[in-house]
Amino acid sequence: MDANIINTAELERELEITVDAKELAPHFEKAYARARPKIEIKGFRKGKAPIDLIKRFYGESIEYESLDSIANELYRQIAAEKNLRAIGEPEIVDIDYKRGESLRFRIRYEVPPEIKLKEYKGLRVEKPIHRVTEEEVEREIERLRQINRTLREVQQATDEEHILTLDMQELDPTGFPVVGRRRENVRVHLKDQTLHPRLKETLQTAERGREYRVRLESGTGRERQETNLLLKVKKVEKVNLPEVNGEFISRITKGRITSVDQFKQNVRKDLEEFWKEDAEQKLKDAIVGEIVRRHDFSVPEGLVKSFLDSFLEEIKQRQPGRQLPPDFNDEEFRKENHAYAVWQAKWALLREKIIEAEKIAVTDTDLEILAEEESRRIGIEKERLVNYYKTSRAANGQLLSDKLMKFLISHAIVEERVVQESKLV
C-alpha cells in the first residue's frame, strides 16, 4: 500500500492511497460476509447461499458499494500510522477502482494552522466591580413580590397595579381598520416602564367592555411616525402584591428565613454574589479576548462549521420537541454567527497551544478535590465520584479549562474598576 500526502492549500491536505488486489481481498471478504444475510439466491434459504455463488452473482456490485467504507478505513489506518493532525471529517475527492488490480483514491482533510504563541501572560485587563445599593435591594424585593403576585378581576383600573387584556386594531388616517394589523388578547401591565406614555394615559382608568382610541407618536422630524389604534378592553385585573412580612419571607425561602432584616441581608448577599460571578466572567472574557486579538491566523473552515453546528444544537435543545421552528433560516443563522464561530475556533486552537506550552494537566489531586466538593453538595460518596471523574472526558475538560483560566488570571495585570449597574448590563 502506497500513501502520499499532497499539500493543496495552507490548511488543507490530500492523502493519496493506492492498494493492490491482494491487500484489498480481506476487505472484500468482510463486505461479502456483511452482504450475505440479505442475499437470496434460488435454491438456498435467504442468507444461506455459499460465498462463491455470492461472489459470482453479486461480487462486483458488493465490491463497488464497499469502496467508500474501505477508503475511510484505510485513511484512518494511515492517519494513525503517520500521526496526521487532521481536523473535522475527511472527504473522498477521487476514487479509481480497477477490479482485480488496484484501488486508488484521494481523501481531502484539514489541518490546524501553525501557531506561534505571542503574548498571553502579563496582559493588562480590567475587572468591573459593582457595589450593590439599597435601591437595587429594594428593586429585587419588588421583583420577588411581582413574581408572587395574585390577580383579581375588577371592572375598572384605578392605579398602575392593574393588568389589562386588550384587542388592538390599527386604523388608517380616516379611521378604517387596516387589514392584517389586528392583535387579540394583548396583556398590558400599566406599571410597565416601557409602555408608551400616551397609551398609559389612555388606559389608566379603563373599564372592562369599553373601547378607546389612541394616537401614538414616535420619532422626530422626517422619522416621525403616527399609529392610530382602536383598543377594546376585554378584562381588567387588579394586581395584589404580598406584604413583605414573615409569612411571605418564610414561603419564598422555604422556611430558612422569617425576619425582614435577615431577608434584606440575604437579598443583598445574593445580589453581591451575582455581580461577583459576573465580574469574574467578564475578567475571563477580557483575557481571552486580548489573547485572540493578539494572534492573527486562519482557521480551518471545518472547525468553524463544527462550532456553528454546536450553536444550532444548543438552540434545538431549548425548543419544544427539540426541533428547530419550521421557519428557522439555517443559512441566515450560519451567516450571522460565522464571525463568532471563527472567534471560538481561534480560542479553541490557542487554548490547546497554551496548555501544551505551559504543561497544564489534570492531576489525581485535582480530581480528589473536585470529588470532595461535589460529594458534600450532591451527597454521593467521594470515591464513586473520583472513579467517575477519572473516566469522564467532560469533567476532565472542565477541570483543564478551570486550571488554564486560573493560570491566565494569575499572570495578568488586573485593574479593578468600580462601575454602576447600568454600565454592566
C-alpha positions in Angstrom: 0.0 0.0 0.0 1.4 3.4 -1.0 0.4 6.6 0.7 1.4 10.1 -0.3 0.5 13.4 1.4 -0.2 16.4 -1.0 -0.3 20.0 0.2 -3.2 21.6 -1.6 -3.7 24.7 0.5 -2.5 26.4 3.7 -4.8 24.4 5.9 -5.7 21.6 3.5 -4.1 18.3 2.6 -4.9 15.4 0.4 -3.9 11.8 1.2 -3.5 9.7 -1.9 -3.6 5.9 -1.2 -3.0 3.1 -3.7 -3.9 -0.5 -2.7 -3.3 -3.7 -4.8 -5.7 -6.5 -5.2 -4.0 -8.7 -2.6 -4.4 -6.0 0.1 -8.0 -5.4 -0.9 -9.0 -9.1 -0.7 -9.5 -9.2 3.2 -11.7 -6.0 3.0 -13.9 -7.5 0.2 -14.2 -10.8 2.2 -15.7 -8.8 5.1 -18.0 -7.0 2.6 -19.3 -10.3 1.2 -19.9 -11.6 4.7 -21.9 -8.4 5.6 -24.0 -8.7 2.5 -24.7 -12.4 2.8 -27.6 -12.3 5.3 -29.5 -10.0 2.9 -29.0 -12.0 -0.3 -31.4 -14.6 -1.6 -30.4 -17.0 -4.4 -32.7 -19.6 -5.9 -32.3 -23.0 -4.3 -31.0 -21.6 -1.0 -32.7 -20.0 2.0 -32.2 -16.2 2.4 -28.7 -15.6 3.9 -27.5 -19.2 3.4 -26.1 -19.0 -0.2 -22.4 -20.1 -0.5 -19.9 -17.2 -0.6 -18.6 -18.5 -4.0 -22.1 -18.0 -5.6 -22.5 -14.6 -3.9 -19.1 -13.5 -5.5 -20.2 -14.9 -8.9 -23.6 -13.1 -9.0 -23.1 -10.1 -6.8 -19.3 -9.8 -6.2 -18.8 -6.8 -8.5 -21.6 -4.7 -7.1 -20.7 -5.6 -3.5 -17.1 -4.5 -4.1 -18.1 -1.2 -5.6 -20.6 -0.5 -2.8 -17.9 -1.1 -0.2 -15.3 1.2 -1.7 -16.2 4.3 0.4 -16.1 2.4 3.7 -12.8 0.7 2.7 -11.3 4.1 1.7 -12.3 5.6 5.1 -11.0 2.6 7.0 -7.6 2.8 5.2 -7.5 6.5 5.7 -7.9 6.1 9.5 -5.2 3.4 9.5 -2.7 5.7 7.6 -3.7 8.7 9.7 -2.8 6.8 12.9 0.4 5.5 11.5 1.6 8.9 10.1 0.1 10.8 13.1 -1.8 13.1 10.8 -3.1 16.2 12.6 -6.5 16.2 10.8 -9.4 18.4 11.8 -13.1 17.6 11.1 -14.5 15.0 8.7 -12.3 13.9 5.7 -13.8 13.9 2.2 -13.2 11.5 -0.6 -12.5 13.6 -3.7 -11.4 10.9 -6.2 -11.7 7.2 -6.4 -10.5 4.8 -9.1 -11.1 1.1 -8.8 -9.7 -1.4 -11.4 -11.3 -4.7 -10.5 -8.8 -7.5 -9.8 -5.9 -5.0 -9.9 -5.9 -2.0 -7.6 -7.8 0.8 -5.8 -6.5 4.4 -5.8 -8.3 7.2 -4.0 -7.6 10.6 -2.6 -9.1 12.0 0.6 -9.1 15.7 1.5 -8.7 16.8 5.1 -8.0 20.0 7.0 -5.1 20.5 9.4 -4.7 23.0 12.2 -2.7 26.2 11.5 0.9 26.6 12.6 0.5 29.0 15.6 3.4 30.9 17.1 2.3 32.0 20.5 2.6 35.7 21.3 1.6 37.5 24.5 -0.7 35.6 26.7 0.9 36.5 30.1 1.3 39.9 31.6 -1.9 41.2 29.8 -3.4 44.3 31.3 -7.2 43.9 31.7 -10.0 45.5 33.6 -12.3 43.8 36.1 -15.6 45.6 36.7 -16.6 45.9 40.4 -20.1 46.7 41.3 -21.2 47.9 44.8 -24.8 46.8 45.5 -27.0 49.7 46.6 -30.1 49.8 48.8 -32.1 50.8 45.7 -31.1 47.6 44.0 -32.0 45.5 47.1 -35.5 47.2 47.2 -35.9 46.6 43.4 -35.1 42.9 43.8 -37.6 42.6 46.6 -40.2 44.3 44.4 -39.4 41.8 41.7 -39.9 38.9 44.1 -43.3 40.5 45.1 -44.3 40.7 41.4 -43.4 37.1 40.9 -45.6 36.1 43.8 -48.5 38.4 43.0 -52.1 37.4 42.7 -54.7 38.8 40.3 -58.3 39.7 41.0 -60.7 40.6 38.1 -62.3 44.0 38.5 -64.5 46.4 36.4 -62.1 49.3 36.2 -58.4 50.2 36.6 -57.7 52.8 39.3 -53.9 52.8 39.5 -50.8 51.3 37.9 -51.1 48.0 39.6 -53.6 46.7 37.0 -53.2 44.3 34.0 -55.5 44.9 31.0 -56.3 42.3 28.4 -56.9 44.1 25.1 -57.8 43.6 21.4 -55.8 46.1 19.3 -56.8 47.1 15.9 -54.7 49.6 13.9 -56.6 52.2 12.0 -55.7 54.2 8.9 -55.8 58.1 9.0 -59.5 58.0 8.0 -60.4 55.7 10.9 -60.9 52.5 9.0 -59.3 49.2 10.2 -56.0 48.2 8.5 -56.3 44.6 7.2 -53.9 42.2 8.9 -53.0 44.7 11.7 -55.1 43.3 14.5 -53.8 41.7 17.7 -56.0 39.9 20.2 -55.6 39.2 23.9 -52.7 41.5 24.4 -51.8 41.8 28.1 -50.7 45.2 29.3 -49.4 46.0 32.8 -49.9 49.7 33.4 -46.8 49.8 35.6 -44.6 48.7 32.7 -41.9 51.3 32.3 -41.7 50.6 28.5 -45.4 51.4 27.9 -45.9 54.4 25.6 -46.9 57.4 27.8 -49.9 58.2 25.6 -51.2 54.6 25.8 -50.7 54.5 29.6 -52.6 57.8 29.9 -55.5 56.5 27.9 -55.8 53.2 29.8 -55.1 54.3 33.4 -58.8 54.4 34.2 -60.0 52.0 31.5 -63.2 49.9 32.1 -63.9 46.4 31.0 -66.0 46.2 27.8 -65.3 49.7 26.7 -63.4 50.9 23.5 -60.7 53.5 23.4 -59.0 55.3 20.5 -55.4 56.5 20.8 -52.9 58.0 18.6 -49.2 57.1 19.3 -46.4 59.2 18.0 -42.8 58.2 17.8 -39.6 59.6 16.3 -38.9 63.2 15.3 -38.6 65.2 12.1 -38.7 63.1 9.0 -38.5 59.9 11.1 -41.7 60.9 13.0 -44.4 58.2 12.8 -48.1 58.1 13.9 -50.1 55.0 14.7 -53.8 55.1 15.4 -55.3 52.3 17.5 -58.7 51.1 18.5 -58.5 49.3 21.8 -61.2 47.1 23.2 -60.8 46.2 26.9 -61.7 42.6 27.5 -60.5 42.1 31.0 -59.2 44.3 33.9 -57.2 42.6 36.7 -56.1 44.1 39.9 -52.5 43.1 40.9 -52.3 42.2 44.6 -48.7 42.3 45.8 -47.9 40.4 49.0 -46.7 42.3 52.0 -43.0 41.8 52.9 -43.7 40.1 56.2 -42.7 36.9 58.0 -45.3 34.8 56.2 -44.2 35.9 52.7 -40.5 35.6 53.5 -40.9 32.1 55.0 -42.8 31.0 51.9 -40.3 32.1 49.3 -37.3 31.0 51.3 -38.9 27.6 52.2 -38.7 28.4 55.9 -35.0 29.3 56.0 -35.7 33.0 56.9 -38.6 34.7 58.6 -37.1 38.1 59.7 -37.4 41.1 57.3 -33.9 42.4 58.2 -32.4 39.0 57.6 -34.3 38.7 54.4 -32.9 42.0 53.1 -29.4 40.9 54.1 -29.9 37.7 52.2 -31.1 39.5 49.1 -28.1 41.8 49.3 -25.8 38.8 49.6 -27.4 37.1 46.6 -27.0 40.2 44.5 -23.4 40.6 45.6 -22.7 37.0 44.6 -24.4 37.6 41.2 -22.2 40.6 40.5 -19.1 38.9 41.8 -19.7 36.0 39.3 -20.5 38.4 36.6 -17.2 40.3 37.2 -15.2 37.1 37.2 -16.8 36.1 33.8 -16.1 39.5 32.3 -12.5 39.2 33.5 -12.1 35.8 31.8 -13.8 37.2 28.7 -11.4 40.1 28.6 -8.3 37.9 29.0 -9.5 35.5 26.3 -10.4 38.5 24.0 -7.0 40.0 24.4 -5.2 36.7 23.6 -7.3 36.1 20.5 -6.9 39.7 19.3 -3.1 39.4 19.5 -3.0 36.3 17.4 -3.8 36.6 13.7 -4.1 33.3 11.8 -6.5 31.4 9.6 -8.7 28.7 11.0 -10.0 25.5 9.2 -13.5 26.0 7.9 -14.4 22.5 9.1 -13.7 23.6 12.7 -15.8 26.8 12.2 -18.6 24.6 10.9 -18.4 22.3 13.9 -18.9 25.4 16.2 -21.9 26.6 14.1 -23.4 23.1 14.4 -23.0 23.2 18.2 -24.7 26.6 18.3 -27.6 25.2 16.3 -27.8 22.1 18.6 -28.0 24.3 21.7 -30.9 26.2 20.2 -32.6 22.9 19.2 -32.3 21.5 22.7 -34.2 24.6 24.1 -37.1 24.2 21.6 -40.3 22.2 22.2 -39.7 18.7 21.0 -36.1 19.6 20.5 -36.8 20.7 16.9 -36.0 24.0 15.3 -39.0 26.1 14.3 -40.3 25.4 10.8 -39.4 29.0 9.7 -35.9 28.8 11.1 -33.4 30.0 8.5 -30.4 27.8 8.9 -28.3 29.5 6.2 -29.0 33.0 7.6 -28.1 31.8 11.1 -24.8 30.4 10.0 -24.0 33.6 8.1 -24.8 35.9 11.1 -22.9 33.8 13.5 -19.9 32.9 11.3 -17.6 35.6 12.8 -18.3 34.4 16.3 -17.7 30.8 15.3 -14.3 31.9 13.8 -13.5 33.6 17.1 -14.4 30.5 19.1 -12.3 28.3 16.8 -9.3 30.6 17.3 -9.6 30.4 21.0 -10.0 26.6 20.9 -6.7 26.3 19.0 -4.9 28.9 21.2 -6.2 27.2 24.3 -4.7 23.9 23.3 -1.4 25.6 22.4 -1.1 27.4 25.7 -2.0 24.2 27.7 0.7 22.4 25.8 3.3 25.2 26.2 2.7 25.5 30.0 2.3 21.8 30.5 -1.1 22.3 32.3 -2.7 19.0 33.2 -5.4 17.5 35.4 -3.9 15.5 38.3 -5.3 13.0 40.6 -5.2 15.6 43.3 -7.5 17.9 41.2 -10.0 15.1 40.8 -9.9 14.3 44.6 -10.6 18.0 45.4 -13.5 18.2 42.9 -15.0 14.9 44.2 -14.8 16.1 47.8 -16.6 19.4 46.9 -19.3 17.6 44.8 -19.7 14.9 47.4 -20.8 17.4 50.0 -23.0 19.2 47.5 -24.9 16.2 46.0 -24.5 13.5 48.7 -22.7 10.9 46.6 -19.7 9.0 48.0 -16.4 10.7 47.2 -14.7 7.5 45.9 -17.5 6.9 43.5 -17.2 10.4 42.2 -13.4 10.1 41.8 -13.7 6.9 39.8 -16.3 8.6 37.6 -14.3 11.7 37.0 -11.2 9.7 36.0 -13.1 8.3 33.0 -15.3 11.4 32.3 -13.9 13.5 29.4 -16.4 16.3 30.2 -15.2 16.5 33.8 -11.5 16.4 32.8 -12.1 19.0 30.1 -13.8 21.4 32.6 -11.1 21.0 35.1 -8.5 21.7 32.5 -10.3 24.8 31.4 -10.5 26.0 35.0 -6.8 25.4 35.6 -6.0 27.3 32.4 -8.1 30.3 33.4 -6.6 30.4 36.9 -3.2 30.4 35.3 -4.0 33.2 32.9 -5.6 35.3 35.6 -2.7 34.8 38.0 -0.3 36.0 35.2 -2.5 39.0 34.1 -2.3 42.6 35.4 -5.8 43.1 36.6 -7.1 46.6 37.3 -10.4 46.8 39.2 -12.8 49.5 38.2 -15.9 50.3 40.1 -18.9 50.8 37.8 -22.6 51.4 38.1 -25.1 48.7 37.4 -26.2 50.4 34.2 -22.7 50.1 32.8 -22.6 46.4 33.5 -25.7 45.2 31.8 
